[in-house]
Amino acid sequence: MITAALCFLTGIVLVQQLPDLPQPGYLLFLGAALGLSIWRRRWGATLLLLGMAWAIVFALIRLDDRLPAHLEGHDIQATGRIIGLPLAEDKSVRFDFAPTQADPRLPSRLRLTWYQAEAVVKAGQSWRFTVKLKRPHGTANPGGFDYERWLFSEGIGATGYIRSAPPPELIKEAADADIAGLRQTLADRLSGLAANATSLALIRALTLGDGSQITQAQWDVFRKTGTTHLIVISGSHIGLIAGFVYFLALKGWARIGLLRWSPPRVAAIIALLAAVFYAFLAGFAVPTRRAVIMLAIAMSAVIWQRNTRPFNTLAAALLAVLVADPLAVLSAGFWLSFFAVGLILFAIAGRLEKPNLLIGALKLHGVTSLGLAPFLLFFFQQVSLIAPLANLIAVPVISVIVLPLSLLALLLLPLSSAAASLLLLPADYALQGLMWLLIKMAEIPAATINHPAPSYWTLLAAIPGALLLLAPFGTPSRWLGGVMLLPLIFVVADRPEPGEIRMALLDVGQGLAVSIQTADHWLVYDTGAQFSAASDMGRNVVLPYLHAEGAEKIDTLIVSHGDNDHIGGARSILNALPVARLLTSAPDSLKAHAPSLCKAGQTWQWDQVDFTILAPDQLDPATDNNNSCVLKIQSVHGAILLTGDIEAPAETRLVGRYGQGLRADILVAPHHGSKTSSTRAFLEAVQPRYVLIPSGYRNQFGHPHPSVLARYRDLKARWLTSADSGAILVNLGEQRMTIAAYRELDKKYWRASDASASPPNLLPELSEHVPK
């Protein structure tokens, strides 16, 4: 069973590495190979091919359920139902929407945002909206979250926003028997209880799977202490509830005395039903579905009175999960959950010693922390060193006190709010005490370590190495496990040579963020936009990129000016990494961080690379755009010009002051390619070989403007946009200049066809080497 599950898993994983999905006709060839392997009784190969075939078919079906490209940007009337609890933000509300009208053009699931919502939106309601949609699209950066992959795995076929005219129309409130409506009702009643706001946010997350009210600061605490899995409903919560119900049902049925049905069988059925109900309360999200399938496999052995080995049960659960949803392998939670269960079974199976409760708990938390470390480094480039201790305290508090009391209170809510409040009182106190302790632990300087992501090959060596280290004492050559972990620990990010410049124009949507690396220094120019108190591009894109590249500090952070799409992520970066110097033309916006005003004439040199601030020479009160800090970076291998949002007047001043001194191989387009910038005189002075345009996918401003692109073409300059290319990676080194688009370097089939048509002047090979 274990071999069968691993072979099936391997086939599915192989498909996820493809840059493009095979055409349906390829399945005929795959079917022939499958028939041959069955005829030759090569069962491992058969299961591998079955996994590949199932993954391809499933992915083709999912890709077919996307918005047709010709409908992007058009007003479409959609009638349907709100699924899941809406997420209310500062001035908007976001929710998933399932169209119910017979319209084959629309995907089965949309993610919509209603800006300046004029009505209260609740789960289970039916509405008629006029929407403007686009195909799934997200930022694409090294080390960053793959939003397109998440949308694909969740089955969301389009995203968009609701038009204010014609006005949205509420058709029907949620039905009483509707699970979405029930979740909304319970969420509303929970919010009305007299409890600490922080506790209520955590209780909503633990009982209803709604973490929207948890602040970013709280998520940071859970991340640093390795306790995030306790707040997000996962297999451990569902297993805990199932185990609690199983114990009560077993004892209760035995006391009743109806032994015609064995107590274990009855208890298993009741526990499984309780787990399914809990999963539905949590919205039956992908992690909860996976946990229910795993639990159903385990409970079926009890129901049918089969004596199975734990690892065979785990393998059967793995097969069932993959058959139900082969895209589960795209989720980090899939790997973490299955490997965590496997580690626990590995640590306790066949052991002769009987440690006391405290020693046993410490051992299990230590085992899972060590065993999962390779995965955590691979997926998140971060490991919490205090996770074993934090979980030793947090797990019993959540499992024994908070979760049972919260669920009982939730069940009592429809009957008596007073009784529910009484039950939540001890849960509230327990959560407040736990949060206080976790905050103190998160403030320990060495609580977490950031490390460059290991390669696939390093990971493949580290996993068996961790297992070997965790093997029982007396296992031959157990020490080799530590040796196999060494490549994981000593991953060293590749550094430029002296005089070499590495630049990343990060994909932050409609905004700007640039990373510059020399041999021993880092510079960040602009930080992208801020969307809410919990979300900004500094946190979502810039920091993950820097962590992935092994940056431990920023020598200079330049915020060109005060527009949100340039300054929005600055505070997240300043709070997360040491910054030696902060330069900006808008010092009042960041005065808490002791900024210096950027001025023309400031110069410095790092590692044989010269940096010069060309503007502003004086601040322009008329427009902040023309106050942008303009930076030229020069080495013997070439030059880069970063211009912020300067417009025609500032460009004219630069040409008059510097003339041919503006020349650069790489120009980051002024003001995202707006028609107010990139004047012909300025471009003729710069003479760029490549123009990199930071613009959002289908942005509302129409950047880059066609007239600007025409001027680039007239100068024979090639250009790329971050909307189409993702992050644009530039290396100015000895003998050659390399330009690469991240969407081509890390091409995946789920995002192969979501970009708009490539512009005619786009590089034919985005990763080509350009001789100097």
N, C-alpha and C positions, 0 to 999 in steps of 0.2 A: 504493500500500500504506500509506503514512504517513497519508494523508487518511482511508482506510478505518478504520485502527486508532484514530485520534483521534475519529472520529465514533462508533464503537462504544463507546469509552471515555466519551465525553460522555453517551451515553444511560444508561450504567450509573451514572455519577456523579450524574446528575439524580435517579435513583430513590432514591439514598442520602440525599437532602435531604428526602424526604417525611416528614411527621409520622406518617402512617398509610399502610399499603399499600392500593392499590386492591383492591376485591373481584375475585374471579376473573372475574366477568362483564365487568369493564372490559377484559379481554384481547380480548373480541370487538370492541370499538371500536378497540383498538390494532391488531388484525388487519386491520380494514377500512382503517385509515389506512396500514398497511404495504402492503396490496394496491394502494391508490391510488398510493403513492410508487413501487412497482415498475412499475405501468402507465405512470406518467409518466416513468419512468427517472430518478428523482431518487435517485441511489445514495447520496449523503451522508445524505439524510433516511431512506432505507431502513435503512442501517446504524445510525443513531441510534435508530430505532424498534426495530430488532432488539436493540440493547443494552438498551433499556428493558424490552422484553418478557422477555428472558432474565433480567435482574436481578430482575424481579417474580416470575417463576416460581420461580427459585432461592430467593429469600427466602421465598416462601410455603411451599415444601417444607421449608426449614430451620425456619421458625416452627412448622410442624406437628409437628416432632420435638421438642417441649417437653413437660415434665411437665404433665398436666392440672391445672388450678387446684384441683379438688376433692380431689386427692391430697396437697396440701401439708400437712405436719405430721403425717401418718399413718405408722405403722410399715409398711414394705413389705419383703417378702423378695425379694432380688435375687441371682440366680446369674449369674456372668459371669467376665470375665477382666481382669486388670490390664494396661493398656496404658501404655507409657512408664515411665521410671524414677521410682519414688516419691521424694518430697521429704520427708526427715526433718527435723523442726524440734525445738524444745526438748522438748516433751512430746507430740508428735503426728506423724503421717505423713499426707501428702496425695498422692493419685494419681488418675489417670483410670481409669475402669472402664467396660467395654463389656458390658452385659447380654447373655447368650446364650440365656436361657430364652425360650420363646415367650410373651411377655407384651406385648401391644400397648400397655399403659399406660405402659411405661417408655421414655424416650428411648434412642437408640442409644449415647449417650455421657454418662457422669455424672462429676462431679468430687466425690470423697469425701474426708472427713477422718476419721481414726481417732485419737481422743484416748486417751491412755494405752494405746497398742497393746500387746497381750499376745503378739504373735508378730512375727517378721521378715517383712515384706511385700516381695515381689520382683516385678519385671516379668515378665509371661508366666504367672504363677500363676492358677489358677482357684479362686474362693472363692464361698461362699454367705454373704451378709450380711443382717442386718436393718437397714434404713436409714431415716432420716427425711430427707425431701427437701423442697426448695423450688424454685420456679421461678427462673431466672436473675435475680439482683438485685445491684446494686452501688451504691456511693455516686455521687451526681450533683452535681458542683460545677463552677463556672467554672474553667477551667485544669486541671482534674483528669483523671486517667486514667479512661476510660470502660470499666469492667470488664464491663458488660453487653454492650457492643459487641464486646469481645474474646471473651467466651463465645460470642456469636452467630457470630462469624466462625470460631471454632474448632469449631463444631458441638456444643457442650456444652449439653444440654437441661435439666439440673438440677444443683444442688449440694446437698450435705447431709453428714450424718455417720453413722457406724456405731454402732449400739446395742450395748451390752455383753451384753444378754440378749434372745434366746438367744445363746449364744456364737457368734462367727464360725467357720465351718468351712472349712478348706482342703480342696479337692476334688482338685486335681491340681497338681503342679509344672509348670514350664514345659517344653515339649517341646524336644528338642535342636535341631530345625530351626526353632524359633520365633525370629523376629528380635528380639522383645522379650526373650526369655530369653537370647539371645546377647549383647545389649547389657548386660543385667544381669550376666552372667558376666564380661564384659570389664571392666565398671565395678568389680566386686568385686576382680578381680585387679589392676587398676590401683591400687586403694586399698591393696593389700598390698605394693606396691613401696616400696623404700627411697628415697624422694625427698622434697624439701622439700614441706611440706603446701600452701603457696601454689602451688607449681609443679604439684602433682598436681591441684589444683582447676582450674587453667587448662588443663591437658592434658585433663582430662575434658571440659571445655567445648569444646575445639577438636576433639576426636576423636569424642565421643559426644553433643555438644550438651547436656550436662548441666552447667548453671551453678549448681546448687543449693549447691555448697560454696564459691563465691566470696563473700566477705564484702561487706557494704554499703560499707565503707571502700574496698575495691578497685574496686567499681563506680563510686564517686565519683571515684576517680583516672582511670578510663577515660573517664568523662563529661567531666571537666574538660580532659582532653588530646585529646578527640575520637577516641579509639581503641577505643570500644566495639565498633565493627563488626569489629574484628580478633579479638575474643574470642567473639562470637556467630557461630555457623556461618551463613554467608551466601553469596551468589553469588560473592563474591571467593574464598572458600576452595574452593568446588566448581570454579570456573573454574581456580584454580591447580592443583588436583589433576588436573583433566582436561588442562590444558596440559602438565603434567609427564609424565603417562602418554602423551599424544599424541606428545611429543618422543621418549620412549624407544621407543614402538612403531614410530614412523616409521623411526628409525635401525635398530632391530633387524630389522624386516621387510625393509628394503632390503638388509641384510647377508645375510639368509637366501636371497634371490634368487628367491623364488616370485612372479614378477611377473605371474602370471595375474590376481591381485588387486592393484590399485595400492596402494602403501604408504600414501598419504594416506587412502584409503578405509578400509583395515584399521585404521590408527591412529585414525581418527575413531570407528569402531565400538568399539574397545577403550577409548578415552577416555570415551565415553558410558557404557559399562558400568561403568567405574570410578567415574564421577560418581554413577551410580544406587546403586552399592554404598555409597559414602560417605554419600549421603543417607539410605539405610536405616540405617546405623550411627548417624546423628544422629537417628533416630526419624522420618524423613520428615516433619518439621514443615512448616508452611505456607511459611516462607521457603526451605527446601531444595527443596520441590516446585516453587516458582516458579523457582528457579535451574536445576533440572534441565530444566524445560520450555524456558527460554531457551537453555540449552546444546544441547538436542536440536534446536532450530530452526537454530542456528548449525552444528552438526555435520552436519545433514541436507544442507546445501548442499555440504559436502565429500564426503559419501557419494554423493550423486547428481551430483557434479561440476558444480554450478551456480555460475556467477560472479555473485554478488549484491552489491548495494551494502550497506555496513554499516548504514545507516539503514533500509533495507528489511528487513534481517534483524531489526533491533531492533523494527520495527513488527510483523513476523510473530510474533515472540516475545511482544509485548504482546497481540496478538489471541489467541494460544494460551493465555496465562495467564488472560485474561479469560473465555474460553470455558470453561476448566477450573474457574475459581472467580471469579465476578464480585464476590464479597465481598472479594477481595484489595484493592480500592480503599479499604477501611476501615482498612488498615494503613499506618502511616507508612513502614514499610520498603519497601512497594511503590513509593511515590513516590520515596523516596530512592534505591533501587537502580536503577530505570529512568532516572531523571534523571541519576544519576552516570555510568552507561554512556553516555548521550547526550552528556553534557558531555565525556567523554574522547574520544568519536568526533569531536565538534565541534572539540576543541582540536587533534587530530592530523591530521584529514582535510584533504588539499589543502595542507598546509604544505610549503614548499620548504626551509626551514632544517633542518639536521641537528644538533641540540644534542647535547652529550655526555651521558653517562648521568646524571650528577649534576644538570645543568641541566634535563634532561628530566624527571627525577623531581620536582624542585622545582616545575617548571611544572605537572605533572599534579596534584600535591597542592594547589598554590595555586589551580588552576582549579576543582577539585572543592570546595574549602573556600569559595571565593567564590560559586560557582554554587549550592551547597546551602544557603548561609546563609539565604535567604528561607524555605526549607522548615523549617530547624531552628528559626528564630524562630517560625514559625507553629505547629509541632507541640510544641516544647519550651520556647519563650521563652528560649532560651539558645544561645550560640555560643561555641565554643572558639577563642580567638585564636592559641593555640600549636599548633592541630591540624596545620597543614602541616609544621612542624618535627618534632612528635612522631611523625607518621605516616612522615616521611622516615626516621626511625630505626627505628620499630617494624615497619613493613611488611616490610623485608628480614629482620629478626630472626625474625618469625613465619613468613614465607613460605618463606624459604630454609633456616632452621635448625630451628625448633621444630616446625612442622606436618609436614614430611616425616619427621623422626626420630620424632615421636610416632606417626604412622600406621604406620610400619614396626615400631615397638615393639609397637603394638597387634596387628598381624598375627602377630608372633612370640610373643605372650603364650601362646597355647594350646600352643606347642611348647617354649618355654624362657623361664621368667621371668628367668633370669640374663642371657640375651642381650637381653631387652627392657629390663632395668634398665641394662645397659651402653649401649644406644642412647639411653635417656632421660637419661643423665648430662649430656652436653653440652646437651641441651634444657633441663634443670633449671638449669644454670649460666647459660644465655642468658636464661631467664625471670627468674631472680633479679636479674641485672644490669639487664634491661629495666625491671622493676618499680621498682628503686631509682631509676633515671633518671626514670621517669614520675612517681614520687612527688615528686621534687625539682621537676619541671616544673609539677606540679599546685599546688605551694605558692607559685608566683609569684603575687603579688596580682592582676595583670591577666590571669591565664590564661584566664578566661571572663568574658563579660558576660551579664547578665540584662536582658531587654528586654520590654516589653509585646507581646503577640501582635499581629501586623499583621492588618488586615481582609482579606477575600477580594479586594477591589478593589486594595488596596495590593500584595498578593501577585501579582495578575495583571499589574501594572505592573512589579514588581521582577524577575520571571523573564525577560521579554524584555530588560529593562535589563541584567541580568547577562550574558546571551548577547551583547548588543551590545558590552559592555565586553570580552568575551573573544574577539571577532571579530579576524581578522588585522589587523595594522597596515595603514593605508591605506584601511580601510573607511570610507565617507563617514559623517559625523556620529557617529562612534564615541563621542564625548564625551557624547552624549545618554544613553547607558547609565547614567552616573553620576547624571544628573538624575533618571532614572526610579527610581533606588534611594533617592533622598532621602526620599520618604514612608515608606519602610521604616525608615530610620535615625531619623527624627524623629517616630516614633509617640509621642504623649504621652497618658498615661492621663488620663481625665476626672476632675477633682477636684471635691469639693463646694464650695459657696460658704460663706463664714463664717456660722456659726450653723446650718448644715445638718449632719445626721447621716446617715451611710450605715452600715448594719449588714448583716452577712451571718451568719446562723446556718448554719454549714457542716454538710453532711451527712457525719458521721463515724461513722455506724452508731449503736451503743449507746454513746454518749459525748457530750461537749460540746466545741465549739470555736466561738467567736464572734469576728468581726473588726469593729472599729469604726473608721471613717475620718472625720476632719474635714478642714478645708481643707488643713492642713499637718502633720497628725499621724496616727499609727496606734496603735491599742490592740488587743491580742489577749487574749481572756478564755478560758482553758482551751484544751487542745491535743489532745483526743481520746486514744484508748488506744494502748498499745504491745502488739504481738502477739508479737514476737520481737526479737532483736538487730538484725535487718535490716529490720523492718517496723513502722511506727507511723504514726498519723494525722497527726502533725506533718509528717513527711516526705512522706506520700502525698497529703495533702489541703490542709493549711494553707499550706505553703510554695508549692506550685503556684498556689494562689489568690492569694497575695500577689505572686508574680512576675507573674502574669497581669494584676494590677491596678497594677503598677508600683511596688510598695512596696520601697524600698531599705533601710529600717530600721524597727524597732519602738520607739516611744517608751516604751510601758509594756506589759509582759507580766504578766498576772494569772493565777496558777494558784490556783483557788479553794480546793482542798484536795488531800489526798494520794492519793485513789482513782485507780487506774490509768486509768480512762476519762476522767479530767480532766487528769492530769499526764503521761500516757504519752508524748506527743509533744513535751514541753517541751525535752528535751535536743537533739533534732534541730533545733528552731527556734533555740535559743540558739547552736548551733554553726554555723548557716548564715547568720544575719542579725545585725547589730549590735542589741543591746537596751539601751536607755538605763537602764531601771529594771525590776526584777523584784519583784513583790509576791506574797506567798503566805501562807497560814495554815499551811503545812507547810515551813518554811525548811530543816529538817534534810535533807529529800529532795533539795534543790537547792543545798546549801551550797557546792558548787564554783563556783557562779555568783553569789555574794554577794547573796542575796535579802534583801529587807526584809519584815518581818511586816506584813500588812495589818491595820489597826485601824479601828474605827468612828471617824469624825470626820476622816479624811484627805480633803482636797479639793484640787482643782486645776482650772484652766480652760485650754482650748485653743480658739482660734478662735471665741470667743463661745459655747462649749459647756462646761457645768459637769459635773464628775465628782465624785461623793461616795461614799466607802466607808461603808456603813451598818452593817456587821457583819463580823467578830465584835467585840464589846466585850471579851470575855474568852474564852479557849479552853476548850472543854468536853471533859474527858478521857473522857467516856462514849462519845461518838460523833464521828467525824471529820466526818460529814456536816454537823452543826450548826456546825462551825467554818468553813464555806464563806465566802469573801469575797463579800459582797453589794454590788453596785455599782449606783448610780443615775446615769443620764446624762440631762441636762436641757438643753434650749435653748428659745428662744421658740416653736419649731415643735412641741415635744412632748417626751415622756420615755420612757425605756427602763429596765426593771429587770431586772438579771441576778442570779440567786439561787443558782447552783450546785446543791448537793444538800441544801439545808436541809430539815428536816422540821418537824413540828407544833410542837415546843418552841421552835425558833428563830423560827418564824413568829409565835408568840405574843409573844415578846420584842420582835420588830420592831414589831408592832401596838401594843404597850404603850408603846414608846419614841417612835415616829414618827406613829402614827395616820394621818391623811389625808396626811401628808407622803410616804407610800408611793405615792401615785397615779402611774400611768404609763399611757401609751397602749399600750405593748408590754410584755408580761411573758413572759420566757423561763421556762417552767414549772419550778418547783422539782422536783428529783430525777426528771426525765424523765417527769413525770406519775404518779409513784407514789402509791398510796393513803395513804402516810404523810405526804403533803404537800398543798399547795393546800387548806388548811382554809378553811371558809366565811368566818370572821372576817378572815383574811388577804386573800382575794379581794375582800371587800367594802371593805377599806381601799385596795387597789390600784386597783380598778375598771378593769381592763384592757379595752381594746377588742378586742385581739387577744392570744391566747396561742400562743406558738410552742413546740412540744414536740420536744426532741431525743431521738429514740428510734430504735432499730434495727428493720429489717424483720423481722417475726415473731420479736421478741426473746424470750428465755426467761423474762423477768420479767413479761410481759404488759403492759408500759407502752405507752401510757397506760392507767390503770385506768378501767373504765367508770364507777365512782362519781365519779371526778374529772372526767371529761368531762361528766357530768350537772351537776356544780356549775358548770362553765364555761357550759353552756347556760342554766342558771337565771339567770346574770348577764348573759345576752345577749352574751357574749363569743364571737367567732368564734375558731376554733383551727385550726392546721395542724400536721402532723407532718413531720419531716424524712424519715421512712421513705417517705411518700407523695409529698412535694413536692420532695425533694432539698434543695439549699441554698435557704434562704428569704431573699430580698433585700429589705431595708427601706430606704426613703429618707424621712427626715423633713425636708421642705424647705418653702420659702415657699408658702403657700396650700394645699398638699395633702400627703398622706401616701401613698406608693406601697408596695405589698407585692406581691412577685412570687415565684412558685415556679419554680425553675430547670428542673424537669422539664416545665413548660409553656412556658417561654421557649425551651428548646432541645429541643423534643419530637422524638423519633426513633421510627421504626416498630418498631425492635427492642426498645424498652422501653415501647411504648405500652400493653401489656396485662399487664405483669408485677406491677403493684402490686395490693394487696388492694383490696377495694371501698372507695370513698371514704366517709369518715364523713359523716353527714348535715349536720353543721355546717361543712363545709369551704367555703371561699370559692367561689362559683359561677364567678368569673373571677379566677384567682390573680394576674393582673397588672393588676387594676383600680386606678383612682385613687380614693382615698377622701377626699372633701372634709373639711377640718378644721372 
